[in-house]
Structure formats: C-alpha cells, structure tokens
Amino acid sequence: MKAAFISIITALAFVVSARAADATAKISDVHICCNGCVKGINAAAATVPGAKVVADMDDESVKITGPDAATVQKAADALVAAGYFGTSSDVKLDASTGAKDQKVQTLTVSGVHLCCGKCVKAVNEAVKTVPGVQATTAKKGATSFDVTGDFNAKDAMAALQKAGLTGKAGM
C-alpha cells in the first residue's frame, strides 16, 4: 500500500512539473467583441499543434500556452496572420503590414478579422482617426476592403493595430 501511495505521489509530481514547464504568453488589447472573434482566435491557434488559447472578451486579451516558447510564438504568429493584434512582452508580434510611409488615395487591406458588425465598426472607427481618411468599404465577412481619401498608408495600418486588428496592405 505504501509503495502504491509513493508511486501515485511521484506520478503527480511529474505531471505538475511537466505543466510547470509549459510556456505561456499574454497578448493584451486584442479586438475580441463577440463569440465569432473567440471562434476565430481558437481556429487560428488550432493550426499550431500543442498550442492552447483562452480568449477573454472582458479583458480583451489572449493567453497562449504551449509545451515550449517556440510553440507559443507560432500560435501568436497564427493569431496575427488571422487578423488579430495586440501588445505583449512575452512574444514578438509581427507588426509588418506592407504599408509604405507615404500618402495614398486608396489602400486595399486584406486579412483583417471581420466576423460581425462590431468588427466592421472597430475598423471604421480606427482608420477614420487617421487624417485624410474619408471612407472604407469594410463589410461583415469580407476578406478585404478599401480605405479611401488622401492619407498616410502606414498610419492607417498602425491605427488598425492600435484597435487590436491587423492585416496586409496592398496599394
């Protein structure tokens, strides 16, 4: 009986130490307005074996856990590729969008997560903070949209990222 008890305690110690070795990262200021956003975040992370995410709508954050730092970083990269953005001191978020630091009249943006009307509203509000932006064609479910006016392309993409979203710029 004593040997069985010691075996159980040893097994539990291994489980606890293995879980303690997991790497984690928190990404804050992510646009998560609805269950569709949560579903998109979960789908993006599911492409990375071993990664697990918890999206918190109230806190506007995503916690990523994985067996090692490389897995956690890959999951963060998958979130950015799916159109989500934020801030983190735990992982590096690729802020490159392809936008040039120059004035344009039209900017086509692709890859932004637009699952619902609240996502569209967030996009519109974000880019309209950029001087010279007049309109967008963002719509629910769209894979790309145009921003029009006379504005700096890089500033428009930075405004999207500040709002917790990201994408790729094409001119």
C-alpha positions in Angstrom: 0.0 0.0 0.0 2.8 2.4 0.9 4.5 1.7 -2.4 1.3 2.4 -4.4 0.9 5.7 -2.5 4.5 6.7 -3.3 4.0 5.8 -6.9 0.9 8.0 -7.1 2.6 10.9 -5.5 5.6 10.5 -7.8 3.3 10.4 -10.9 1.5 13.6 -9.7 4.9 15.3 -9.1 5.9 14.5 -12.8 2.5 15.9 -14.1 2.9 19.1 -12.0 6.5 19.6 -13.1 5.6 18.9 -16.7 2.8 21.5 -16.6 5.1 24.0 -14.9 7.5 23.7 -17.9 4.7 24.9 -20.2 5.4 28.3 -21.8 2.8 31.0 -21.7 2.2 34.4 -23.2 -0.4 37.0 -22.8 -1.4 39.3 -25.6 -3.4 42.4 -24.4 -5.5 45.0 -26.3 -6.8 42.4 -28.8 -10.1 43.2 -30.6 -12.5 40.5 -29.2 -16.0 41.7 -29.4 -18.1 38.6 -29.8 -18.1 34.8 -29.9 -17.2 34.9 -33.6 -13.9 36.6 -32.6 -13.3 33.9 -30.0 -14.0 31.2 -32.6 -11.5 32.9 -35.0 -8.8 33.0 -32.3 -9.4 29.4 -31.4 -9.3 28.4 -35.1 -6.0 30.2 -35.7 -4.4 28.6 -32.6 -5.7 25.2 -33.7 -3.3 25.3 -36.6 -0.4 25.0 -34.2 0.0 21.6 -32.6 0.3 21.8 -28.8 -0.9 25.4 -28.5 -3.9 26.2 -26.4 -5.5 29.7 -26.2 -8.0 31.3 -23.9 -9.6 34.4 -25.3 -11.0 36.8 -22.7 -13.6 39.2 -24.2 -13.9 41.3 -21.0 -10.1 41.7 -20.6 -9.5 41.9 -24.4 -6.7 39.5 -24.0 -5.5 36.2 -25.3 -3.5 33.7 -23.1 -1.4 31.3 -25.1 0.0 28.1 -23.5 2.2 25.5 -25.2 4.9 23.0 -24.4 7.7 25.4 -25.3 8.3 29.1 -26.2 8.6 28.2 -30.0 5.1 26.7 -30.0 3.7 29.8 -28.2 5.4 32.1 -30.7 3.9 30.1 -33.6 0.5 30.5 -32.1 1.0 34.2 -31.7 2.1 34.4 -35.3 -1.0 32.4 -36.3 -3.2 35.0 -34.5 -1.6 37.9 -36.3 -2.0 36.0 -39.6 -5.7 35.6 -38.8 -6.1 39.4 -38.4 -5.8 39.9 -34.7 -3.2 42.2 -33.0 -2.3 43.5 -29.6 0.6 44.1 -27.2 2.8 41.6 -25.4 6.0 41.5 -23.5 6.0 37.7 -23.8 6.1 37.2 -27.6 7.0 39.3 -30.6 4.0 40.3 -32.7 4.9 40.9 -36.3 3.7 44.4 -37.0 4.8 44.4 -40.6 1.8 45.1 -42.9 3.4 46.0 -46.2 2.2 49.6 -45.9 4.6 52.3 -47.1 5.1 55.5 -45.2 3.5 57.6 -48.0 0.3 59.4 -48.9 -2.2 57.4 -50.9 -5.8 57.9 -52.1 -6.8 54.2 -51.9 -5.4 51.4 -49.7 -6.6 47.8 -50.1 -6.4 46.0 -46.8 -6.7 42.2 -46.6 -6.7 39.6 -43.9 -8.4 41.6 -41.2 -10.8 39.7 -39.0 -14.3 40.9 -39.9 -16.8 38.4 -38.4 -19.5 40.9 -37.3 -20.8 44.4 -37.4 -18.8 45.3 -34.3 -15.6 44.3 -36.1 -16.6 46.4 -39.0 -17.4 49.3 -36.7 -14.0 48.9 -35.0 -12.2 49.0 -38.4 -14.1 52.1 -39.5 -13.5 54.0 -36.2 -9.8 53.1 -36.2 -9.0 54.2 -39.7 -11.1 57.3 -39.5 -8.8 58.6 -36.8 -6.1 59.0 -39.5 -6.1 62.4 -41.0 -7.4 62.4 -44.6 -9.3 59.1 -44.5 -12.7 59.7 -45.9 -14.3 56.2 -46.2 -13.9 52.4 -46.1 -15.7 49.6 -47.8 -15.3 47.2 -44.8 -18.2 44.7 -44.5 -19.0 41.8 -42.3 -17.3 38.6 -43.6 -15.2 40.5 -46.2 -11.7 39.2 -46.9 -10.5 42.7 -48.0 -11.7 46.3 -48.1 -10.6 49.7 -49.4 -9.8 52.8 -47.4 -10.1 56.0 -49.4 -9.2 59.6 -49.0 -5.8 61.3 -49.0 -3.9 59.8 -46.1 -0.7 58.0 -45.0 -1.0 54.3 -45.6 1.3 53.3 -42.8 -0.7 55.5 -40.3 -3.9 53.7 -41.4 -2.4 50.3 -40.7 -1.0 51.5 -37.4 -4.5 52.7 -36.4 -5.9 49.2 -37.1 -3.2 47.6 -35.0 -3.9 50.0 -32.1 -7.5 48.9 -32.3 -6.4 45.2 -31.9 -6.7 44.2 -35.5 -4.2 43.8 -38.4 -3.9 42.9 -42.0 -1.8 43.3 -45.1 -1.7 46.5 -47.2 -1.9 46.5 -50.9 -1.8 49.7 -53.0 
